[in-house]
Amino acid sequence: MAVHTSQSVAKAAGDDVARGRSRGTGNPPPPSRLRRALSVHWYAWTMVAPVVLVIGVIIGYPLVRGVWLSLTDADERNVARSIGVNQMPATYEFVGADNYVDALTGTQFLGTLGWTLVWTVSCVSITFCLGMVLANMLNRRFAGRSAYRMALILPWAIPGFVSVFAWRFLYNEDRGLLNKILGGAGVDGVPWLNDPTWAKFSVIAVNVWLGVPFMMVALLGGLQSIPSEQYEAAEMDGATPWQRFRHITLPGLRPVSTTVILLSTIWTFNMFPVIFLLTRGGPGEATQILVTQAYKFSFEISPRDFAQSSTWGVLILVLLMLFAVVYRRVLRTQGDNW
């Protein structure tokens, strides 16, 4: 009887505890992942907070401001401005998505987007292939390898605008070195920057020249991380150089190549200095890409169209974000953790 009574008391006590937990009077729930991360890594969060705050102000405010202007009809004539001592208030109005409809249904945006995609795909593809070839060459031991590495990295060390101005001098139709060499060989000079087709080839060549060093260095680092034992085992099994490259080099470079392709795509898509300093989008609008056209709306045409420029800027951001999302999903379907 005593045993039965003690068991009943214990069961009743357990039921009371269970009911207490269900009413929220028991043990508190485990902390969330964010709270746990803050409590464990509070020092790291404290050190990073000022940087995050500064970046948020520098990037966040212009981004929000640009999105707002893209929803208005703001231009040079109706924004807030000062004329002498007189302050003119802003008179632009909210127009909703009209600017986006005009851009996406018009021929200018779609035409510029088409050339921008050709420009980006061409530059990234050629840069990646040349970087891969040069990285494989420099991954082997030969005399003067360090000197070759320094020479190939030189375009990356020179400021971009200096390189573009040097190429602009080389492309000069009358006094350029390239046409002087052609003239010495009895070939007529080429209008490198004055013909729409040649201008497109010229800007792609300059951007490839500027981008190859980064691609080569990144891929060379990836090659050096591949264990040499894999190549030795494959060679003992009778694998040809192409088979070793296909089944060892390419899979081993996948983590590096996926990252550099994404970065190179974003940089090339927004490569303002090469286009602006070399051709200013010309001749005509032949080499105009999205980012240079957005700049032109704000600083070159009259009246300056801030709303249209902001609209193109937001569309550029959306396109790059969509590309990054799709690119990441494709990599995940292929089994990459990226």
C-alpha positions as a Markdown table, in Angstrom:
| # | Residue | x | y | z |
|---|---|---|---|---|
| 1 | Met | 0.0 | 0.0 | 0.0 |
| 2 | Ala | 2.8 | 2.4 | 0.9 |
| 3 | Val | 4.6 | 1.6 | -2.4 |
| 4 | His | 1.4 | 2.2 | -4.4 |
| 5 | Thr | 0.8 | 5.5 | -2.6 |
| 6 | Ser | 4.4 | 6.8 | -3.3 |
| 7 | Gln | 4.0 | 5.9 | -7.0 |
| 8 | Ser | 0.7 | 7.8 | -7.1 |
| 9 | Val | 2.3 | 10.8 | -5.5 |
| 10 | Ala | 5.3 | 10.7 | -7.9 |
| 11 | Lys | 3.0 | 10.4 | -10.9 |
| 12 | Ala | 0.9 | 13.4 | -9.7 |
| 13 | Ala | 4.0 | 15.4 | -9.2 |
| 14 | Gly | 5.2 | 14.6 | -12.7 |
| 15 | Asp | 1.8 | 15.6 | -14.1 |
| 16 | Asp | 2.0 | 18.9 | -12.2 |
| 17 | Val | 5.5 | 19.6 | -13.7 |
| 18 | Ala | 4.3 | 18.8 | -17.2 |
| 19 | Arg | 1.3 | 21.1 | -16.7 |
| 20 | Gly | 3.6 | 23.8 | -15.4 |
| 21 | Arg | 5.8 | 23.6 | -18.4 |
| 22 | Ser | 2.8 | 23.7 | -20.7 |
| 23 | Arg | 1.6 | 26.9 | -18.9 |
| 24 | Gly | 5.1 | 28.5 | -19.3 |
| 25 | Thr | 6.1 | 28.1 | -15.7 |
| 26 | Gly | 8.7 | 25.4 | -16.3 |
| 27 | Asn | 12.2 | 25.6 | -17.8 |
| 28 | Pro | 12.6 | 28.4 | -20.4 |
| 29 | Pro | 12.9 | 27.4 | -24.1 |
| 30 | Pro | 16.4 | 27.2 | -25.6 |
| 31 | Pro | 17.8 | 30.5 | -26.9 |
| 32 | Ser | 17.5 | 31.2 | -30.6 |
| 33 | Arg | 20.5 | 30.8 | -33.0 |
| 34 | Leu | 20.9 | 34.6 | -33.2 |
| 35 | Arg | 20.9 | 35.1 | -29.4 |
| 36 | Arg | 23.3 | 32.2 | -29.0 |
| 37 | Ala | 25.6 | 33.7 | -31.6 |
| 38 | Leu | 25.5 | 37.1 | -30.0 |
| 39 | Ser | 26.2 | 35.7 | -26.5 |
| 40 | Val | 29.1 | 33.6 | -27.6 |
| 41 | His | 30.7 | 35.9 | -30.2 |
| 42 | Trp | 29.8 | 39.2 | -28.7 |
| 43 | Tyr | 33.3 | 40.5 | -29.0 |
| 44 | Ala | 33.5 | 39.8 | -32.8 |
| 45 | Trp | 30.1 | 41.5 | -33.3 |
| 46 | Thr | 31.3 | 44.5 | -31.4 |
| 47 | Met | 34.4 | 44.8 | -33.5 |
| 48 | Val | 32.4 | 44.4 | -36.8 |
| 49 | Ala | 29.5 | 46.7 | -35.8 |
| 50 | Pro | 31.3 | 50.1 | -36.7 |
| 51 | Val | 32.2 | 48.8 | -40.1 |
| 52 | Val | 28.7 | 47.5 | -40.8 |
| 53 | Leu | 27.3 | 50.8 | -39.7 |
| 54 | Val | 29.6 | 52.8 | -42.0 |
| 55 | Ile | 28.9 | 50.6 | -45.0 |
| 56 | Gly | 25.2 | 50.7 | -44.3 |
| 57 | Val | 25.3 | 54.5 | -44.4 |
| 58 | Ile | 27.6 | 54.7 | -47.4 |
| 59 | Ile | 25.7 | 52.1 | -49.5 |
| 60 | Gly | 22.3 | 52.1 | -47.8 |
| 61 | Tyr | 21.4 | 55.7 | -48.2 |
| 62 | Pro | 22.3 | 56.1 | -51.9 |
| 63 | Leu | 20.5 | 52.8 | -52.6 |
| 64 | Val | 17.3 | 53.9 | -51.0 |
| 65 | Arg | 17.6 | 57.4 | -52.5 |
| 66 | Gly | 18.1 | 55.9 | -56.0 |
| 67 | Val | 15.1 | 53.6 | -55.6 |
| 68 | Trp | 13.0 | 56.5 | -54.6 |
| 69 | Leu | 14.2 | 58.7 | -57.5 |
| 70 | Ser | 13.4 | 55.9 | -59.9 |
| 71 | Leu | 9.8 | 56.2 | -58.9 |
| 72 | Thr | 9.6 | 59.9 | -59.7 |
| 73 | Asp | 10.0 | 62.2 | -62.7 |
| 74 | Ala | 13.1 | 63.9 | -61.1 |
| 75 | Asp | 15.3 | 65.8 | -63.5 |
| 76 | Glu | 17.6 | 68.8 | -63.6 |
| 77 | Arg | 14.6 | 71.2 | -63.8 |
| 78 | Asn | 12.5 | 70.0 | -60.9 |
| 79 | Val | 14.9 | 68.9 | -58.2 |
| 80 | Ala | 15.8 | 71.1 | -55.2 |
| 81 | Arg | 18.6 | 73.5 | -56.2 |
| 82 | Ser | 20.0 | 76.9 | -55.4 |
| 83 | Ile | 20.3 | 79.8 | -57.9 |
| 84 | Gly | 22.4 | 82.5 | -56.3 |
| 85 | Val | 20.9 | 83.2 | -52.9 |
| 86 | Asn | 17.5 | 81.7 | -53.9 |
| 87 | Gln | 16.6 | 78.2 | -52.9 |
| 88 | Met | 14.3 | 76.4 | -55.4 |
| 89 | Pro | 12.3 | 73.6 | -53.8 |
| 90 | Ala | 11.9 | 70.2 | -55.4 |
| 91 | Thr | 8.8 | 69.9 | -57.6 |
| 92 | Tyr | 9.2 | 66.4 | -59.0 |
| 93 | Glu | 6.3 | 64.0 | -58.5 |
| 94 | Phe | 5.8 | 60.4 | -57.8 |
| 95 | Val | 5.0 | 58.4 | -61.0 |
| 96 | Gly | 5.2 | 54.8 | -59.7 |
| 97 | Ala | 6.6 | 52.2 | -62.0 |
| 98 | Asp | 6.2 | 54.3 | -65.2 |
| 99 | Asn | 10.0 | 54.7 | -65.6 |
| 100 | Tyr | 10.5 | 50.9 | -65.4 |
| 101 | Val | 7.7 | 50.3 | -67.9 |
| 102 | Asp | 9.3 | 52.9 | -70.3 |
| 103 | Ala | 12.7 | 51.3 | -69.9 |
| 104 | Leu | 11.7 | 47.7 | -70.3 |
| 105 | Thr | 9.3 | 48.4 | -73.2 |
| 106 | Gly | 11.6 | 50.8 | -75.1 |
| 107 | Thr | 14.3 | 49.8 | -77.6 |
| 108 | Gln | 17.2 | 51.7 | -75.9 |
| 109 | Phe | 17.4 | 49.7 | -72.7 |
| 110 | Leu | 17.0 | 46.3 | -74.5 |
| 111 | Gly | 19.5 | 47.2 | -77.2 |
| 112 | Thr | 22.1 | 48.4 | -74.6 |
| 113 | Leu | 21.4 | 45.3 | -72.5 |
| 114 | Gly | 22.1 | 43.0 | -75.6 |
| 115 | Trp | 25.5 | 44.6 | -76.2 |
| 116 | Thr | 26.3 | 44.5 | -72.4 |
| 117 | Leu | 25.6 | 40.8 | -72.3 |
| 118 | Val | 27.8 | 40.2 | -75.4 |
| 119 | Trp | 30.5 | 42.4 | -73.9 |
| 120 | Thr | 30.3 | 40.5 | -70.5 |
| 121 | Val | 30.2 | 37.0 | -71.9 |
| 122 | Ser | 33.0 | 37.7 | -74.4 |
| 123 | Cys | 35.3 | 39.3 | -71.9 |
| 124 | Val | 34.7 | 36.7 | -69.1 |
| 125 | Ser | 35.1 | 33.7 | -71.5 |
| 126 | Ile | 38.3 | 34.9 | -73.1 |
| 127 | Thr | 39.8 | 36.1 | -69.8 |
| 128 | Phe | 39.0 | 32.7 | -68.2 |
| 129 | Cys | 40.5 | 30.7 | -71.1 |
| 130 | Leu | 43.7 | 32.8 | -71.3 |
| 131 | Gly | 44.0 | 32.8 | -67.5 |
| 132 | Met | 43.7 | 29.0 | -67.5 |
| 133 | Val | 46.4 | 28.6 | -70.2 |
| 134 | Leu | 48.8 | 30.9 | -68.5 |
| 135 | Ala | 48.2 | 29.4 | -65.0 |
| 136 | Asn | 48.9 | 25.9 | -66.4 |
| 137 | Met | 52.1 | 27.2 | -68.0 |
| 138 | Leu | 53.3 | 29.0 | -64.9 |
| 139 | Asn | 52.5 | 26.0 | -62.7 |
| 140 | Arg | 55.4 | 24.1 | -64.3 |
| 141 | Arg | 59.1 | 24.5 | -63.4 |
| 142 | Phe | 61.2 | 26.3 | -66.0 |
| 143 | Ala | 63.9 | 28.9 | -66.0 |
| 144 | Gly | 62.8 | 32.4 | -65.4 |
| 145 | Arg | 59.3 | 31.5 | -64.1 |
| 146 | Ser | 59.3 | 34.2 | -61.5 |
| 147 | Ala | 60.2 | 36.9 | -64.1 |
| 148 | Tyr | 57.3 | 35.7 | -66.3 |
| 149 | Arg | 54.9 | 35.8 | -63.4 |
| 150 | Met | 55.9 | 39.4 | -62.6 |
| 151 | Ala | 55.5 | 40.4 | -66.3 |
| 152 | Leu | 52.1 | 38.9 | -66.6 |
| 153 | Ile | 50.9 | 40.5 | -63.3 |
| 154 | Leu | 52.1 | 43.9 | -64.4 |
| 155 | Pro | 48.8 | 45.0 | -66.1 |
| 156 | Trp | 47.1 | 44.3 | -62.8 |
| 157 | Ala | 49.5 | 46.5 | -60.9 |
| 158 | Ile | 49.1 | 49.5 | -63.2 |
| 159 | Pro | 46.1 | 51.8 | -62.4 |
| 160 | Gly | 43.3 | 51.0 | -64.7 |
| 161 | Phe | 42.9 | 54.6 | -66.1 |
| 162 | Val | 46.6 | 54.7 | -67.0 |
| 163 | Ser | 46.3 | 51.4 | -68.9 |
| 164 | Val | 43.2 | 52.6 | -70.8 |
| 165 | Phe | 44.9 | 55.9 | -71.8 |
| 166 | Ala | 48.0 | 53.9 | -73.0 |
| 167 | Trp | 45.7 | 51.7 | -75.1 |
| 168 | Arg | 43.9 | 54.8 | -76.4 |
| 169 | Phe | 47.2 | 56.1 | -77.7 |
| 170 | Leu | 48.0 | 52.8 | -79.3 |
| 171 | Tyr | 44.6 | 52.8 | -81.0 |
| 172 | Asn | 45.0 | 56.3 | -82.4 |
| 173 | Glu | 44.1 | 56.1 | -86.1 |
| 174 | Asp | 46.7 | 58.7 | -87.2 |
| 175 | Arg | 49.5 | 58.5 | -84.8 |
| 176 | Gly | 48.9 | 55.2 | -83.0 |
| 177 | Leu | 51.6 | 52.5 | -82.8 |
| 178 | Leu | 49.4 | 49.8 | -84.1 |
| 179 | Asn | 48.5 | 51.6 | -87.3 |
| 180 | Lys | 52.2 | 52.6 | -87.8 |
| 181 | Ile | 53.1 | 48.9 | -87.6 |
| 182 | Leu | 50.4 | 48.1 | -90.1 |
| 183 | Gly | 51.5 | 50.9 | -92.4 |
| 184 | Gly | 55.1 | 49.7 | -92.3 |
| 185 | Ala | 53.8 | 46.3 | -93.5 |
| 186 | Gly | 51.8 | 47.9 | -96.4 |
| 187 | Val | 48.4 | 47.5 | -94.7 |
| 188 | Asp | 46.0 | 50.4 | -94.5 |
| 189 | Gly | 45.3 | 51.8 | -91.0 |
| 190 | Val | 42.4 | 50.5 | -89.0 |
| 191 | Pro | 39.8 | 52.8 | -87.5 |
| 192 | Trp | 40.1 | 51.1 | -84.1 |
| 193 | Leu | 37.9 | 53.5 | -82.2 |
| 194 | Asn | 36.0 | 55.2 | -85.0 |
| 195 | Asp | 34.2 | 52.2 | -86.5 |
| 196 | Pro | 31.4 | 50.5 | -84.5 |
| 197 | Thr | 32.6 | 47.0 | -85.1 |
| 198 | Trp | 36.3 | 47.6 | -84.6 |
| 199 | Ala | 35.5 | 49.7 | -81.5 |
| 200 | Lys | 33.7 | 46.7 | -79.9 |
| 201 | Phe | 36.7 | 44.5 | -80.6 |
| 202 | Ser | 39.0 | 47.1 | -79.2 |
| 203 | Val | 37.2 | 47.6 | -75.9 |
| 204 | Ile | 37.0 | 43.8 | -75.4 |
| 205 | Ala | 40.7 | 43.4 | -76.0 |
| 206 | Val | 41.6 | 46.1 | -73.5 |
| 207 | Asn | 39.3 | 44.7 | -70.8 |
| 208 | Val | 40.7 | 41.2 | -71.4 |
| 209 | Trp | 44.2 | 42.6 | -71.1 |
| 210 | Leu | 43.3 | 44.1 | -67.7 |
| 211 | Gly | 41.4 | 41.0 | -66.4 |
| 212 | Val | 43.8 | 38.2 | -67.3 |
| 213 | Pro | 46.3 | 38.8 | -64.4 |
| 214 | Phe | 43.6 | 38.4 | -61.8 |
| 215 | Met | 42.2 | 35.3 | -63.4 |
| 216 | Met | 45.7 | 33.8 | -63.9 |
| 217 | Val | 46.7 | 34.4 | -60.2 |
| 218 | Ala | 43.5 | 33.0 | -58.9 |
| 219 | Leu | 43.6 | 29.8 | -61.0 |
| 220 | Leu | 47.3 | 29.4 | -60.4 |
| 221 | Gly | 46.6 | 29.3 | -56.6 |
| 222 | Gly | 43.9 | 26.7 | -57.3 |
| 223 | Leu | 46.3 | 24.6 | -59.4 |
| 224 | Gln | 48.9 | 24.6 | -56.6 |
| 225 | Ser | 46.3 | 23.3 | -54.2 |
| 226 | Ile | 45.7 | 20.1 | -56.2 |
| 227 | Pro | 47.8 | 17.2 | -54.8 |
| 228 | Ser | 50.5 | 16.2 | -57.2 |
| 229 | Glu | 49.9 | 12.6 | -56.2 |
| 230 | Gln | 46.7 | 12.6 | -58.3 |
| 231 | Tyr | 48.6 | 13.5 | -61.5 |
| 232 | Glu | 51.3 | 10.9 | -60.7 |
| 233 | Ala | 48.8 | 8.2 | -60.2 |
| 234 | Ala | 46.9 | 9.1 | -63.4 |
| 235 | Glu | 50.1 | 9.2 | -65.4 |
| 236 | Met | 51.1 | 5.7 | -64.1 |
| 237 | Asp | 47.6 | 4.5 | -65.2 |
| 238 | Gly | 48.3 | 5.7 | -68.7 |
| 239 | Ala | 46.1 | 8.8 | -68.7 |
| 240 | Thr | 46.8 | 11.3 | -71.5 |
| 241 | Pro | 47.5 | 15.0 | -70.7 |
| 242 | Trp | 43.9 | 15.9 | -71.9 |
| 243 | Gln | 42.5 | 13.2 | -69.6 |
| 244 | Arg | 44.5 | 14.5 | -66.6 |
| 245 | Phe | 43.3 | 18.0 | -67.4 |
| 246 | Arg | 39.7 | 17.0 | -67.8 |
| 247 | His | 39.4 | 14.6 | -64.8 |
| 248 | Ile | 41.8 | 16.1 | -62.3 |
| 249 | Thr | 42.5 | 19.8 | -63.1 |
| 250 | Leu | 39.0 | 21.0 | -64.0 |
| 251 | Pro | 37.3 | 19.3 | -61.0 |
| 252 | Gly | 40.1 | 20.5 | -58.7 |
| 253 | Leu | 39.7 | 24.1 | -59.9 |
| 254 | Arg | 35.9 | 24.1 | -59.5 |
| 255 | Pro | 35.8 | 25.9 | -56.1 |
| 256 | Val | 38.1 | 28.6 | -57.4 |
| 257 | Ser | 36.7 | 28.9 | -60.9 |
| 258 | Thr | 33.1 | 29.3 | -59.8 |
| 259 | Thr | 34.1 | 32.2 | -57.6 |
| 260 | Val | 36.3 | 34.0 | -60.1 |
| 261 | Ile | 33.7 | 33.7 | -62.8 |
| 262 | Leu | 31.0 | 35.2 | -60.7 |
| 263 | Leu | 33.3 | 38.1 | -59.6 |
| 264 | Ser | 34.6 | 38.7 | -63.1 |
| 265 | Thr | 31.0 | 38.7 | -64.5 |
| 266 | Ile | 29.9 | 41.4 | -62.0 |
| 267 | Trp | 33.0 | 43.5 | -62.5 |
| 268 | Thr | 32.8 | 43.3 | -66.3 |
| 269 | Phe | 29.1 | 44.0 | -66.4 |
| 270 | Asn | 29.8 | 47.3 | -64.5 |
| 271 | Met | 33.2 | 48.0 | -66.1 |
| 272 | Phe | 32.7 | 51.8 | -66.4 |
| 273 | Pro | 36.4 | 53.0 | -66.8 |
| 274 | Val | 37.2 | 51.0 | -70.0 |
| 275 | Ile | 34.2 | 52.1 | -71.9 |
| 276 | Phe | 34.1 | 55.6 | -70.7 |
| 277 | Leu | 37.8 | 56.5 | -71.0 |
| 278 | Leu | 38.3 | 54.6 | -74.3 |
| 279 | Thr | 35.3 | 55.4 | -76.4 |
| 280 | Arg | 32.8 | 57.2 | -74.1 |
| 281 | Gly | 30.2 | 54.8 | -75.5 |
| 282 | Gly | 30.9 | 55.7 | -79.1 |
| 283 | Pro | 31.1 | 55.8 | -82.0 |
| 284 | Gly | 27.5 | 56.9 | -81.6 |
| 285 | Glu | 26.1 | 54.4 | -79.1 |
| 286 | Ala | 28.0 | 51.4 | -80.4 |
| 287 | Thr | 29.9 | 50.5 | -77.2 |
| 288 | Gln | 27.5 | 52.0 | -74.6 |
| 289 | Ile | 26.8 | 49.5 | -71.8 |
| 290 | Leu | 24.2 | 49.9 | -69.1 |
| 291 | Val | 26.3 | 51.5 | -66.5 |
| 292 | Thr | 27.8 | 54.2 | -68.9 |
| 293 | Gln | 24.3 | 54.9 | -70.3 |
| 294 | Ala | 23.0 | 55.4 | -66.7 |
| 295 | Tyr | 25.9 | 57.8 | -66.1 |
| 296 | Lys | 25.1 | 59.7 | -69.4 |
| 297 | Phe | 21.5 | 60.3 | -68.2 |
| 298 | Ser | 22.7 | 62.0 | -65.1 |
| 299 | Phe | 25.8 | 64.0 | -66.3 |
| 300 | Glu | 25.9 | 64.4 | -70.0 |
| 301 | Ile | 22.4 | 64.9 | -71.5 |
| 302 | Ser | 20.4 | 68.1 | -71.0 |
| 303 | Pro | 18.3 | 68.3 | -69.0 |
| 304 | Arg | 19.9 | 65.7 | -66.8 |
| 305 | Asp | 17.4 | 62.9 | -66.1 |
| 306 | Phe | 18.0 | 61.6 | -62.6 |
| 307 | Ala | 14.9 | 59.5 | -62.6 |
| 308 | Gln | 15.9 | 57.6 | -65.7 |
| 309 | Ser | 19.5 | 57.2 | -64.5 |
| 310 | Ser | 18.2 | 55.8 | -61.1 |
| 311 | Thr | 15.9 | 53.4 | -62.9 |
| 312 | Trp | 18.7 | 52.0 | -65.0 |
| 313 | Gly | 20.8 | 51.6 | -61.9 |
| 314 | Val | 18.1 | 49.7 | -60.0 |
| 315 | Leu | 17.6 | 47.4 | -63.1 |
| 316 | Ile | 21.4 | 46.8 | -63.2 |
| 317 | Leu | 21.3 | 45.8 | -59.5 |
| 318 | Val | 18.3 | 43.5 | -60.1 |
| 319 | Leu | 19.9 | 41.8 | -63.1 |
| 320 | Leu | 23.1 | 41.1 | -61.2 |
| 321 | Met | 21.2 | 39.8 | -58.2 |
| 322 | Leu | 19.1 | 37.5 | -60.4 |
| 323 | Phe | 22.3 | 36.2 | -62.1 |
| 324 | Ala | 23.9 | 35.5 | -58.7 |
| 325 | Val | 20.9 | 33.6 | -57.5 |
| 326 | Val | 20.6 | 31.5 | -60.6 |
| 327 | Tyr | 24.3 | 30.9 | -60.7 |
| 328 | Arg | 24.2 | 29.7 | -57.1 |
| 329 | Arg | 21.3 | 27.3 | -57.7 |
| 330 | Val | 23.0 | 25.9 | -60.8 |
| 331 | Leu | 26.1 | 25.1 | -58.7 |
| 332 | Arg | 24.0 | 23.5 | -56.0 |
| 333 | Thr | 22.3 | 21.2 | -58.5 |
| 334 | Gln | 25.8 | 20.2 | -59.6 |
| 335 | Gly | 26.7 | 19.3 | -56.0 |
| 336 | Asp | 28.8 | 22.3 | -55.1 |
| 337 | Asn | 28.5 | 23.8 | -51.6 |
| 338 | Trp | 28.9 | 27.5 | -52.5 |
